């Protein structure tokens, strides 16, 4: 009896495990160039797909990444984002990039990417006495960016200063001062 029960359990497990698998679905096509055309019927990953018969090389090209950005601002940096909104060929590929230009001692302030897998708070700082440039690859076609100082001290409506004073363990006057500042956005 025990041998029959054991054989039955093995048979059931073999059937159950052979019909269940966990994996990403196969893509329906190699690419899906984003287009702003509501008459197109294919809608993938938040964007409407361009008819593959009319896709051109320009859909996968972004000019200007060789041109330094203007870093004459309070932060001494500027970010040039390249994502699905300005390079439609990135749609469904799950990638984007950014060029970050720095003045000497320029800062790309603490920020996070809410739709990127690298979503921890991070920053970049040019420790050198000369201009610098960096290129960053991101794991989303549109990772977004939230600059921490802007989100905390420049939010609209403002976060209650009593809450911020307690959270940062500083005097309320410090919070009031920080909330009164203009928070530069280099993105």
TIVO-2410 file (N, C-alpha, C; in nm, 3 decimals):
# residues 187
REC num residu      c1      c2      c3 atome chaine
REC   1      X   0.083  -0.119   0.000     N      A
REC   1      X   0.000   0.000   0.000    CA      A
REC   1      X   0.087   0.126   0.000     C      A
REC   2      X   0.195   0.126   0.080     N      A
REC   2      X   0.284   0.241   0.088    CA      A
REC   2      X   0.352   0.265  -0.046     C      A
REC   3      X   0.387   0.158  -0.117     N      A
REC   3      X   0.452   0.172  -0.247    CA      A
REC   3      X   0.357   0.233  -0.350     C      A
REC   4      X   0.229   0.195  -0.345     N      A
REC   4      X   0.129   0.252  -0.436    CA      A
REC   4      X   0.108   0.401  -0.407     C      A
REC   5      X   0.102   0.437  -0.279     N      A
REC   5      X   0.086   0.579  -0.242    CA      A
REC   5      X   0.207   0.660  -0.285     C      A
REC   6      X   0.326   0.603  -0.268     N      A
REC   6      X   0.447   0.673  -0.309    CA      A
REC   6      X   0.449   0.694  -0.461     C      A
REC   7      X   0.412   0.592  -0.534     N      A
REC   7      X   0.409   0.601  -0.681    CA      A
REC   7      X   0.304   0.703  -0.726     C      A
REC   8      X   0.189   0.709  -0.658     N      A
REC   8      X   0.085   0.806  -0.692    CA      A
REC   8      X   0.133   0.949  -0.666     C      A
REC   9      X   0.201   0.970  -0.556     N      A
REC   9      X   0.254   1.104  -0.524    CA      A
REC   9      X   0.356   1.146  -0.628     C      A
REC  10      X   0.446   1.058  -0.667     N      A
REC  10      X   0.546   1.088  -0.769    CA      A
REC  10      X   0.477   1.122  -0.902     C      A
REC  11      X   0.376   1.048  -0.939     N      A
REC  11      X   0.304   1.074  -1.064    CA      A
REC  11      X   0.235   1.210  -1.061     C      A
REC  12      X   0.172   1.243  -0.950     N      A
REC  12      X   0.104   1.373  -0.937    CA      A
REC  12      X   0.206   1.486  -0.944     C      A
REC  13      X   0.320   1.474  -0.874     N      A
REC  13      X   0.423   1.577  -0.878    CA      A
REC  13      X   0.480   1.594  -1.019     C      A
REC  14      X   0.497   1.484  -1.091     N      A
REC  14      X   0.549   1.492  -1.228    CA      A
REC  14      X   0.453   1.568  -1.318     C      A
REC  15      X   0.323   1.544  -1.302     N      A
REC  15      X   0.224   1.614  -1.385    CA      A
REC  15      X   0.218   1.762  -1.348     C      A
REC  16      X   0.215   1.793  -1.219     N      A
REC  16      X   0.203   1.931  -1.173    CA      A
REC  16      X   0.326   2.013  -1.213     C      A
REC  17      X   0.446   1.959  -1.192     N      A
REC  17      X   0.566   2.037  -1.223    CA      A
REC  17      X   0.590   2.049  -1.372     C      A
REC  18      X   0.539   1.958  -1.451     N      A
REC  18      X   0.563   1.967  -1.595    CA      A
REC  18      X   0.477   2.074  -1.661     C      A
REC  19      X   0.367   2.116  -1.599     N      A
REC  19      X   0.281   2.218  -1.660    CA      A
REC  19      X   0.299   2.356  -1.598     C      A
REC  20      X   0.388   2.368  -1.498     N      A
REC  20      X   0.409   2.499  -1.437    CA      A
REC  20      X   0.554   2.542  -1.459     C      A
REC  21      X   0.569   2.665  -1.509     N      A
REC  21      X   0.702   2.724  -1.522    CA      A
REC  21      X   0.692   2.873  -1.495     C      A
REC  22      X   0.804   2.927  -1.453     N      A
REC  22      X   0.810   3.070  -1.425    CA      A
REC  22      X   0.917   3.132  -1.513     C      A
REC  23      X   0.875   3.219  -1.603     N      A
REC  23      X   0.969   3.289  -1.689    CA      A
REC  23      X   0.900   3.409  -1.750     C      A
REC  24      X   0.982   3.498  -1.805     N      A
REC  24      X   0.924   3.611  -1.877    CA      A
REC  24      X   0.864   3.560  -2.006     C      A
REC  25      X   0.753   3.619  -2.047     N      A
REC  25      X   0.695   3.576  -2.175    CA      A
REC  25      X   0.787   3.616  -2.290     C      A
REC  26      X   0.781   3.540  -2.395     N      A
REC  26      X   0.860   3.573  -2.513    CA      A
REC  26      X   0.804   3.700  -2.575     C      A
REC  27      X   0.892   3.788  -2.622     N      A
REC  27      X   0.842   3.910  -2.685    CA      A
REC  27      X   0.770   3.876  -2.815     C      A
REC  28      X   0.668   3.953  -2.845     N      A
REC  28      X   0.593   3.931  -2.967    CA      A
REC  28      X   0.668   3.980  -3.090     C      A
REC  29      X   0.761   4.070  -3.069     N      A
REC  29      X   0.837   4.126  -3.180    CA      A
REC  29      X   0.972   4.172  -3.126     C      A
REC  30      X   1.066   4.197  -3.216     N      A
REC  30      X   1.200   4.237  -3.174    CA      A
REC  30      X   1.205   4.381  -3.123     C      A
REC  31      X   1.120   4.467  -3.175     N      A
REC  31      X   1.120   4.607  -3.133    CA      A
REC  31      X   0.980   4.662  -3.146     C      A
REC  32      X   0.957   4.771  -3.074     N      A
REC  32      X   0.829   4.839  -3.077    CA      A
REC  32      X   0.858   4.987  -3.064     C      A
REC  33      X   0.884   5.053  -3.175     N      A
REC  33      X   0.917   5.195  -3.174    CA      A
REC  33      X   0.794   5.274  -3.130     C      A
REC  34      X   0.811   5.356  -3.028     N      A
REC  34      X   0.700   5.436  -2.975    CA      A
REC  34      X   0.660   5.544  -3.074     C      A
REC  35      X   0.531   5.570  -3.080     N      A
REC  35      X   0.479   5.675  -3.168    CA      A
REC  35      X   0.357   5.737  -3.102     C      A
REC  36      X   0.337   5.865  -3.124     N      A
REC  36      X   0.219   5.933  -3.071    CA      A
REC  36      X   0.109   5.931  -3.176     C      A
REC  37      X   0.046   5.817  -3.192     N      A
REC  37      X  -0.059   5.799  -3.293    CA      A
REC  37      X  -0.168   5.711  -3.233     C      A
REC  38      X  -0.278   5.771  -3.195     N      A
REC  38      X  -0.385   5.696  -3.131    CA      A
REC  38      X  -0.457   5.601  -3.228     C      A
REC  39      X  -0.433   5.613  -3.358     N      A
REC  39      X  -0.498   5.526  -3.456    CA      A
REC  39      X  -0.424   5.393  -3.470     C      A
REC  40      X  -0.300   5.385  -3.420     N      A
REC  40      X  -0.225   5.261  -3.425    CA      A
REC  40      X  -0.283   5.166  -3.321     C      A
REC  41      X  -0.293   5.038  -3.354     N      A
REC  41      X  -0.363   4.946  -3.267    CA      A
REC  41      X  -0.273   4.870  -3.170     C      A
REC  42      X  -0.142   4.864  -3.193     N      A
REC  42      X  -0.055   4.789  -3.104    CA      A
REC  42      X  -0.007   4.882  -2.993     C      A
REC  43      X  -0.033   4.842  -2.868     N      A
REC  43      X   0.000   4.922  -2.751    CA      A
REC  43      X   0.085   4.836  -2.658     C      A
REC  44      X   0.215   4.868  -2.645     N      A
REC  44      X   0.305   4.785  -2.565    CA      A
REC  44      X   0.383   4.872  -2.466     C      A
REC  45      X   0.385   4.831  -2.341     N      A
REC  45      X   0.468   4.894  -2.239    CA      A
REC  45      X   0.440   5.043  -2.222     C      A
REC  46      X   0.314   5.082  -2.231     N      A
REC  46      X   0.277   5.220  -2.208    CA      A
REC  46      X   0.283   5.309  -2.330     C      A
REC  47      X   0.328   5.259  -2.441     N      A
REC  47      X   0.339   5.339  -2.563    CA      A
REC  47      X   0.274   5.264  -2.679     C      A
REC  48      X   0.228   5.343  -2.775     N      A
REC  48      X   0.172   5.286  -2.898    CA      A
REC  48      X   0.289   5.254  -2.991     C      A
REC  49      X   0.283   5.139  -3.059     N      A
REC  49      X   0.391   5.096  -3.147    CA      A
REC  49      X   0.372   5.149  -3.289     C      A
REC  50      X   0.481   5.194  -3.346     N      A
REC  50      X   0.484   5.236  -3.485    CA      A
REC  50      X   0.477   5.112  -3.574     C      A
REC  51      X   0.412   5.122  -3.687     N      A
REC  51      X   0.407   5.011  -3.782    CA      A
REC  51      X   0.549   4.973  -3.821     C      A
REC  52      X   0.592   4.847  -3.798     N      A
REC  52      X   0.731   4.808  -3.828    CA      A
REC  52      X   0.773   4.834  -3.973     C      A
REC  53      X   0.678   4.842  -4.063     N      A
REC  53      X   0.713   4.866  -4.204    CA      A
REC  53      X   0.760   5.009  -4.229     C      A
REC  54      X   0.731   5.102  -4.137     N      A
REC  54      X   0.772   5.241  -4.156    CA      A
REC  54      X   0.878   5.287  -4.055     C      A
REC  55      X   0.935   5.193  -3.981     N      A
REC  55      X   1.042   5.224  -3.887    CA      A
REC  55      X   1.168   5.258  -3.966     C      A
REC  56      X   1.241   5.362  -3.921     N      A
REC  56      X   1.365   5.402  -3.986    CA      A
REC  56      X   1.480   5.404  -3.885     C      A
REC  57      X   1.600   5.419  -3.934     N      A
REC  57      X   1.718   5.427  -3.846    CA      A
REC  57      X   1.708   5.546  -3.752     C      A
REC  58      X   1.642   5.654  -3.795     N      A
REC  58      X   1.627   5.773  -3.711    CA      A
REC  58      X   1.550   5.744  -3.583     C      A
REC  59      X   1.467   5.639  -3.583     N      A
REC  59      X   1.393   5.602  -3.463    CA      A
REC  59      X   1.485   5.549  -3.352     C      A
REC  60      X   1.610   5.516  -3.389     N      A
REC  60      X   1.707   5.460  -3.295    CA      A
REC  60      X   1.829   5.552  -3.279     C      A
REC  61      X   1.812   5.680  -3.314     N      A
REC  61      X   1.924   5.774  -3.311    CA      A
REC  61      X   1.888   5.898  -3.233     C      A
REC  62      X   1.983   5.945  -3.151     N      A
REC  62      X   1.965   6.069  -3.074    CA      A
REC  62      X   2.089   6.154  -3.095     C      A
REC  63      X   2.072   6.268  -3.157     N      A
REC  63      X   2.186   6.357  -3.178    CA      A
REC  63      X   2.207   6.447  -3.057     C      A
REC  64      X   2.325   6.505  -3.048     N      A
REC  64      X   2.353   6.603  -2.945    CA      A
REC  64      X   2.425   6.551  -2.823     C      A
REC  65      X   2.445   6.420  -2.811     N      A
REC  65      X   2.512   6.369  -2.691    CA      A
REC  65      X   2.661   6.402  -2.690     C      A
REC  66      X   2.712   6.449  -2.801     N      A
REC  66      X   2.852   6.490  -2.807    CA      A
REC  66      X   2.870   6.638  -2.768     C      A
REC  67      X   2.760   6.707  -2.743     N      A
REC  67      X   2.764   6.851  -2.712    CA      A
REC  67      X   2.753   6.871  -2.561     C      A
REC  68      X   2.852   6.939  -2.500     N      A
REC  68      X   2.844   6.963  -2.355    CA      A
REC  68      X   2.721   7.048  -2.319     C      A
REC  69      X   2.660   7.015  -2.206     N      A
REC  69      X   2.546   7.092  -2.156    CA      A
REC  69      X   2.592   7.215  -2.079     C      A
REC  70      X   2.500   7.307  -2.058     N      A
REC  70      X   2.530   7.432  -1.988    CA      A
REC  70      X   2.528   7.408  -1.836     C      A
REC  71      X   2.644   7.417  -1.774     N      A
REC  71      X   2.655   7.390  -1.630    CA      A
REC  71      X   2.659   7.518  -1.546     C      A
REC  72      X   2.628   7.633  -1.607     N      A
REC  72      X   2.633   7.759  -1.530    CA      A
REC  72      X   2.502   7.777  -1.453     C      A
REC  73      X   2.487   7.700  -1.347     N      A
REC  73      X   2.371   7.708  -1.257    CA      A
REC  73      X   2.420   7.684  -1.115     C      A
REC  74      X   2.331   7.689  -1.019     N      A
REC  74      X   2.369   7.675  -0.877    CA      A
REC  74      X   2.438   7.543  -0.845     C      A
REC  75      X   2.404   7.438  -0.919     N      A
REC  75      X   2.461   7.307  -0.891    CA      A
REC  75      X   2.590   7.280  -0.967     C      A
REC  76      X   2.609   7.350  -1.077     N      A
REC  76      X   2.726   7.324  -1.160    CA      A
REC  76      X   2.715   7.193  -1.236     C      A
REC  77      X   2.594   7.154  -1.273     N      A
REC  77      X   2.576   7.031  -1.350    CA      A
REC  77      X   2.447   7.042  -1.432     C      A
REC  78      X   2.441   6.960  -1.533     N      A
REC  78      X   2.318   6.947  -1.612    CA      A
REC  78      X   2.309   6.804  -1.662     C      A
REC  79      X   2.188   6.751  -1.661     N      A
REC  79      X   2.163   6.614  -1.706    CA      A
REC  79      X   2.086   6.618  -1.838     C      A
REC  80      X   2.137   6.545  -1.935     N      A
REC  80      X   2.067   6.526  -2.063    CA      A
REC  80      X   2.016   6.383  -2.065     C      A
REC  81      X   1.887   6.367  -2.044     N      A
REC  81      X   1.827   6.234  -2.038    CA      A
REC  81      X   1.794   6.184  -2.178     C      A
REC  82      X   1.819   6.057  -2.201     N      A
REC  82      X   1.782   5.992  -2.327    CA      A
REC  82      X   1.694   5.874  -2.288     C      A
REC  83      X   1.564   5.890  -2.315     N      A
REC  83      X   1.469   5.786  -2.278    CA      A
REC  83      X   1.366   5.770  -2.389     C      A
REC  84      X   1.268   5.689  -2.365     N      A
REC  84      X   1.168   5.659  -2.469    CA      A
REC  84      X   1.094   5.784  -2.516     C      A
REC  85      X   1.090   5.888  -2.436     N      A
REC  85      X   1.019   6.009  -2.476    CA      A
REC  85      X   1.094   6.089  -2.582     C      A
REC  86      X   1.226   6.073  -2.592     N      A
REC  86      X   1.301   6.144  -2.696    CA      A
REC  86      X   1.384   6.053  -2.785     C      A
REC  87      X   1.378   5.923  -2.762     N      A
REC  87      X   1.438   5.821  -2.849    CA      A
REC  87      X   1.340   5.705  -2.858     C      A
REC  88      X   1.243   5.714  -2.949     N      A
REC  88      X   1.132   5.618  -2.952    CA      A
REC  88      X   1.173   5.472  -2.970     C      A
REC  89      X   1.291   5.447  -3.026     N      A
REC  89      X   1.337   5.310  -3.044    CA      A
REC  89      X   1.367   5.238  -2.914     C      A
REC  90      X   1.374   5.310  -2.803     N      A
REC  90      X   1.399   5.247  -2.673    CA      A
REC  90      X   1.275   5.177  -2.617     C      A
REC  91      X   1.158   5.203  -2.675     N      A
REC  91      X   1.035   5.142  -2.624    CA      A
REC  91      X   1.051   4.990  -2.617     C      A
REC  92      X   1.014   4.933  -2.507     N      A
REC  92      X   1.016   4.790  -2.474    CA      A
REC  92      X   1.154   4.733  -2.453     C      A
REC  93      X   1.261   4.810  -2.469     N      A
REC  93      X   1.395   4.755  -2.450    CA      A
REC  93      X   1.439   4.759  -2.304     C      A
REC  94      X   1.372   4.839  -2.222     N      A
REC  94      X   1.403   4.843  -2.079    CA      A
REC  94      X   1.534   4.913  -2.045     C      A
REC  95      X   1.577   5.005  -2.131     N      A
REC  95      X   1.700   5.079  -2.104    CA      A
REC  95      X   1.684   5.226  -2.138     C      A
REC  96      X   1.768   5.307  -2.080     N      A
REC  96      X   1.780   5.448  -2.115    CA      A
REC  96      X   1.918   5.492  -2.068     C      A
REC  97      X   1.954   5.616  -2.098     N      A
REC  97      X   2.083   5.666  -2.054    CA      A
REC  97      X   2.075   5.814  -2.026     C      A
REC  98      X   2.180   5.865  -1.965     N      A
REC  98      X   2.188   6.007  -1.936    CA      A
REC  98      X   2.331   6.053  -1.951     C      A
REC  99      X   2.346   6.174  -2.005     N      A
REC  99      X   2.476   6.241  -2.006    CA      A
REC  99      X   2.471   6.344  -1.894     C      A
REC 100      X   2.571   6.342  -1.806     N      A
REC 100      X   2.577   6.438  -1.697    CA      A
REC 100      X   2.704   6.521  -1.715     C      A
REC 101      X   2.686   6.652  -1.736     N      A
REC 101      X   2.798   6.744  -1.750    CA      A
REC 101      X   2.820   6.815  -1.617     C      A
REC 102      X   2.948   6.829  -1.579     N      A
REC 102      X   2.983   6.891  -1.452    CA      A
REC 102      X   3.081   7.007  -1.473     C      A
REC 103      X   3.056   7.117  -1.405     N      A
REC 103      X   3.156   7.222  -1.390    CA      A
REC 103      X   3.254   7.173  -1.284     C      A
REC 104      X   3.367   7.240  -1.265     N      A
REC 104      X   3.453   7.202  -1.153    CA      A
REC 104      X   3.374   7.206  -1.021     C      A
REC 105      X   3.383   7.099  -0.946     N      A
REC 105      X   3.312   7.083  -0.819    CA      A
REC 105      X   3.159   7.083  -0.835     C      A
REC 106      X   3.113   7.050  -0.953     N      A
REC 106      X   2.969   7.043  -0.979    CA      A
REC 106      X   2.906   6.922  -0.913     C      A
REC 107      X   2.779   6.933  -0.885     N      A
REC 107      X   2.706   6.827  -0.813    CA      A
REC 107      X   2.578   6.791  -0.888     C      A
REC 108      X   2.555   6.662  -0.907     N      A
REC 108      X   2.424   6.611  -0.944    CA      A
REC 108      X   2.364   6.567  -0.811     C      A
REC 109      X   2.270   6.645  -0.755     N      A
REC 109      X   2.229   6.627  -0.615    CA      A
REC 109      X   2.165   6.491  -0.587     C      A
REC 110      X   2.157   6.455  -0.459     N      A
REC 110      X   2.095   6.328  -0.422    CA      A
REC 110      X   1.956   6.313  -0.486     C      A
REC 111      X   1.938   6.197  -0.549     N      A
REC 111      X   1.813   6.171  -0.621    CA      A
REC 111      X   1.790   6.020  -0.628     C      A
REC 112      X   1.675   5.983  -0.678     N      A
REC 112      X   1.639   5.844  -0.697    CA      A
REC 112      X   1.563   5.831  -0.828     C      A
REC 113      X   1.554   5.709  -0.880     N      A
REC 113      X   1.481   5.682  -1.003    CA      A
REC 113      X   1.366   5.586  -0.970     C      A
REC 114      X   1.243   5.637  -0.961     N      A
REC 114      X   1.132   5.555  -0.912    CA      A
REC 114      X   1.095   5.436  -1.001     C      A
REC 115      X   1.129   5.441  -1.129     N      A
REC 115      X   1.096   5.330  -1.219    CA      A
REC 115      X   1.221   5.255  -1.265     C      A
REC 116      X   1.332   5.273  -1.196     N      A
REC 116      X   1.457   5.202  -1.227    CA      A
REC 116      X   1.492   5.108  -1.114     C      A
REC 117      X   1.556   4.997  -1.145     N      A
REC 117      X   1.587   4.900  -1.040    CA      A
REC 117      X   1.697   4.949  -0.948     C      A
REC 118      X   1.769   5.055  -0.989     N      A
REC 118      X   1.875   5.113  -0.907    CA      A
REC 118      X   1.817   5.222  -0.818     C      A
REC 119      X   1.693   5.208  -0.765     N      A
REC 119      X   1.621   5.320  -0.707    CA      A
REC 119      X   1.669   5.375  -0.576     C      A
REC 120      X   1.788   5.337  -0.524     N      A
REC 120      X   1.839   5.394  -0.400    CA      A
REC 120      X   1.882   5.538  -0.421     C      A
REC 121      X   1.886   5.615  -0.313     N      A
REC 121      X   1.931   5.754  -0.322    CA      A
REC 121      X   2.081   5.754  -0.352     C      A
REC 122      X   2.120   5.834  -0.451     N      A
REC 122      X   2.260   5.845  -0.490    CA      A
REC 122      X   2.286   5.983  -0.548     C      A
REC 123      X   2.412   6.017  -0.569     N      A
REC 123      X   2.450   6.147  -0.624    CA      A
REC 123      X   2.582   6.131  -0.697     C      A
REC 124      X   2.620   6.232  -0.774     N      A
REC 124      X   2.750   6.237  -0.838    CA      A
REC 124      X   2.810   6.375  -0.810     C      A
REC 125      X   2.941   6.378  -0.783     N      A
REC 125      X   3.009   6.503  -0.750    CA      A
REC 125      X   3.144   6.505  -0.821     C      A
REC 126      X   3.171   6.614  -0.891     N      A
REC 126      X   3.299   6.631  -0.957    CA      A
REC 126      X   3.399   6.685  -0.856     C      A
REC 127      X   3.494   6.602  -0.815     N      A
REC 127      X   3.593   6.643  -0.716    CA      A
REC 127      X   3.711   6.714  -0.782     C      A
REC 128      X   3.709   6.726  -0.914     N      A
REC 128      X   3.821   6.784  -0.987    CA      A
REC 128      X   3.810   6.933  -1.009     C      A
REC 129      X   3.921   6.990  -1.054     N      A
REC 129      X   3.930   7.134  -1.081    CA      A
REC 129      X   3.898   7.166  -1.227     C      A
REC 130      X   3.858   7.066  -1.303     N      A
REC 130      X   3.824   7.087  -1.444    CA      A
REC 130      X   3.684   7.033  -1.471     C      A
REC 131      X   3.631   7.065  -1.587     N      A
REC 131      X   3.500   7.013  -1.626    CA      A
REC 131      X   3.508   6.861  -1.639     C      A
REC 132      X   3.394   6.797  -1.623     N      A
REC 132      X   3.388   6.651  -1.636    CA      A
REC 132      X   3.256   6.612  -1.700     C      A
REC 133      X   3.253   6.492  -1.755     N      A
REC 133      X   3.130   6.438  -1.814    CA      A
REC 133      X   3.119   6.292  -1.774     C      A
REC 134      X   2.997   6.248  -1.753     N      A
REC 134      X   2.970   6.109  -1.719    CA      A
REC 134      X   2.851   6.061  -1.801     C      A
REC 135      X   2.851   5.934  -1.833     N      A
REC 135      X   2.736   5.871  -1.897    CA      A
REC 135      X   2.684   5.763  -1.803     C      A
REC 136      X   2.554   5.760  -1.785     N      A
REC 136      X   2.492   5.662  -1.696    CA      A
REC 136      X   2.391   5.579  -1.774     C      A
REC 137      X   2.394   5.449  -1.754     N      A
REC 137      X   2.294   5.359  -1.811    CA      A
REC 137      X   2.192   5.325  -1.705     C      A
REC 138      X   2.064   5.324  -1.744     N      A
REC 138      X   1.957   5.297  -1.648    CA      A
REC 138      X   1.872   5.180  -1.695     C      A
REC 139      X   1.810   5.112  -1.601     N      A
REC 139      X   1.740   4.987  -1.628    CA      A
REC 139      X   1.590   5.005  -1.654     C      A
REC 140      X   1.555   5.112  -1.720     N      A
REC 140      X   1.415   5.136  -1.754    CA      A
REC 140      X   1.410   5.226  -1.875     C      A
REC 141      X   1.309   5.210  -1.958     N      A
REC 141      X   1.297   5.298  -2.074    CA      A
REC 141      X   1.258   5.439  -2.034     C      A
REC 142      X   1.207   5.455  -1.912     N      A
REC 142      X   1.170   5.586  -1.860    CA      A
REC 142      X   1.180   5.582  -1.707     C      A
REC 143      X   1.304   5.588  -1.653     N      A
REC 143      X   1.323   5.567  -1.509    CA      A
REC 143      X   1.271   5.678  -1.420     C      A
REC 144      X   1.255   5.799  -1.475     N      A
REC 144      X   1.213   5.911  -1.393    CA      A
REC 144      X   1.323   5.954  -1.298     C      A
REC 145      X   1.304   6.068  -1.234     N      A
REC 145      X   1.401   6.116  -1.135    CA      A
REC 145      X   1.326   6.199  -1.031     C      A
REC 146      X   1.361   6.176  -0.906     N      A
REC 146      X   1.309   6.255  -0.794    CA      A
REC 146      X   1.429   6.309  -0.719     C      A
REC 147      X   1.449   6.441  -0.724     N      A
REC 147      X   1.557   6.505  -0.650    CA      A
REC 147      X   1.510   6.522  -0.506     C      A
REC 148      X   1.587   6.469  -0.413     N      A
REC 148      X   1.543   6.459  -0.273    CA      A
REC 148      X   1.515   6.595  -0.211     C      A
REC 149      X   1.607   6.691  -0.226     N      A
REC 149      X   1.586   6.823  -0.165    CA      A
REC 149      X   1.459   6.888  -0.218     C      A
REC 150      X   1.436   6.876  -0.350     N      A
REC 150      X   1.315   6.933  -0.409    CA      A
REC 150      X   1.190   6.866  -0.353     C      A
REC 151      X   1.194   6.734  -0.341     N      A
REC 151      X   1.077   6.660  -0.294    CA      A
REC 151      X   1.047   6.689  -0.147     C      A
REC 152      X   1.151   6.707  -0.067     N      A
REC 152      X   1.130   6.726   0.077    CA      A
REC 152      X   1.103   6.872   0.112     C      A
REC 153      X   1.189   6.962   0.063     N      A
REC 153      X   1.179   7.102   0.105    CA      A
REC 153      X   1.108   7.192   0.003     C      A
REC 154      X   1.091   7.145  -0.118     N      A
REC 154      X   1.028   7.227  -0.221    CA      A
REC 154      X   0.895   7.173  -0.269     C      A
REC 155      X   0.835   7.082  -0.194     N      A
REC 155      X   0.710   7.021  -0.238    CA      A
REC 155      X   0.595   7.123  -0.235     C      A
REC 156      X   0.496   7.097  -0.317     N      A
REC 156      X   0.378   7.184  -0.325    CA      A
REC 156      X   0.254   7.097  -0.324     C      A
REC 157      X   0.175   7.096  -0.220     N      A
REC 157      X   0.183   7.180  -0.100    CA      A
REC 157      X   0.303   7.138  -0.014     C      A
REC 158      X   0.353   7.230   0.067     N      A
REC 158      X   0.471   7.200   0.149    CA      A
REC 158      X   0.439   7.098   0.258     C      A
REC 159      X   0.541   7.020   0.292     N      A
REC 159      X   0.530   6.928   0.405    CA      A
REC 159      X   0.534   7.013   0.532     C      A
REC 160      X   0.452   6.980   0.627     N      A
REC 160      X   0.443   7.056   0.752    CA      A
REC 160      X   0.582   7.068   0.815     C      A
REC 161      X   0.621   7.192   0.851     N      A
REC 161      X   0.756   7.215   0.903    CA      A
REC 161      X   0.779   7.147   1.038     C      A
REC 162      X   0.674   7.126   1.117     N      A
REC 162      X   0.689   7.053   1.242    CA      A
REC 162      X   0.729   6.907   1.215     C      A
REC 163      X   0.669   6.850   1.111     N      A
REC 163      X   0.702   6.711   1.073    CA      A
REC 163      X   0.848   6.701   1.030     C      A
REC 164      X   0.891   6.795   0.944     N      A
REC 164      X   1.028   6.792   0.895    CA      A
REC 164      X   1.128   6.821   1.007     C      A
REC 165      X   1.096   6.914   1.096     N      A
REC 165      X   1.186   6.945   1.208    CA      A
REC 165      X   1.207   6.821   1.295     C      A
REC 166      X   1.101   6.749   1.320     N      A
REC 166      X   1.113   6.628   1.402    CA      A
REC 166      X   1.185   6.517   1.326     C      A
REC 167      X   1.154   6.501   1.198     N      A
REC 167      X   1.216   6.395   1.119    CA      A
REC 167      X   1.367   6.415   1.103     C      A
REC 168      X   1.409   6.540   1.081     N      A
REC 168      X   1.551   6.569   1.061    CA      A
REC 168      X   1.621   6.610   1.191     C      A
REC 169      X   1.544   6.619   1.298     N      A
REC 169      X   1.596   6.653   1.431    CA      A
REC 169      X   1.673   6.785   1.428     C      A
REC 170      X   1.608   6.885   1.368     N      A
REC 170      X   1.664   7.020   1.363    CA      A
REC 170      X   1.559   7.118   1.411     C      A
REC 171      X   1.602   7.240   1.438     N      A
REC 171      X   1.511   7.346   1.479    CA      A
REC 171      X   1.415   7.379   1.365     C      A
REC 172      X   1.293   7.414   1.400     N      A
REC 172      X   1.192   7.448   1.300    CA      A
REC 172      X   1.236   7.565   1.211     C      A
REC 173      X   1.316   7.657   1.264     N      A
REC 173      X   1.366   7.771   1.185    CA      A
REC 173      X   1.455   7.723   1.070     C      A
REC 174      X   1.529   7.617   1.092     N      A
REC 174      X   1.614   7.561   0.986    CA      A
REC 174      X   1.526   7.508   0.872     C      A
REC 175      X   1.420   7.437   0.909     N      A
REC 175      X   1.327   7.385   0.809    CA      A
REC 175      X   1.259   7.500   0.735     C      A
REC 176      X   1.214   7.602   0.807     N      A
REC 176      X   1.151   7.717   0.743    CA      A
REC 176      X   1.246   7.782   0.643     C      A
REC 177      X   1.374   7.795   0.681     N      A
REC 177      X   1.474   7.853   0.591    CA      A
REC 177      X   1.490   7.767   0.465     C      A
REC 178      X   1.503   7.636   0.484     N      A
REC 178      X   1.521   7.546   0.369    CA      A
REC 178      X   1.399   7.546   0.278     C      A
REC 179      X   1.280   7.554   0.335     N      A
REC 179      X   1.159   7.557   0.253    CA      A
REC 179      X   1.146   7.688   0.177     C      A
REC 180      X   1.211   7.793   0.223     N      A
REC 180      X   1.200   7.923   0.154    CA      A
REC 180      X   1.298   7.936   0.038     C      A
REC 181      X   1.389   7.841   0.024     N      A
REC 181      X   1.490   7.847  -0.081    CA      A
REC 181      X   1.433   7.802  -0.215     C      A
REC 182      X   1.497   7.849  -0.322     N      A
REC 182      X   1.464   7.801  -0.456    CA      A
REC 182      X   1.549   7.677  -0.481     C      A
REC 183      X   1.485   7.565  -0.514     N      A
REC 183      X   1.557   7.439  -0.534    CA      A
REC 183      X   1.576   7.416  -0.683     C      A
REC 184      X   1.700   7.428  -0.729     N      A
REC 184      X   1.735   7.415  -0.871    CA      A
REC 184      X   1.720   7.271  -0.916     C      A
REC 185      X   1.659   7.250  -1.032     N      A
REC 185      X   1.642   7.117  -1.090    CA      A
REC 185      X   1.730   7.109  -1.214     C      A
REC 186      X   1.832   7.025  -1.211     N      A
REC 186      X   1.925   7.016  -1.324    CA      A
REC 186      X   1.886   6.911  -1.426     C      A
REC 187      X   1.766   6.857  -1.416     N      A
REC 187      X   1.721   6.754  -1.509    CA      A
REC 187      X   1.631   6.811  -1.616     C      A
***
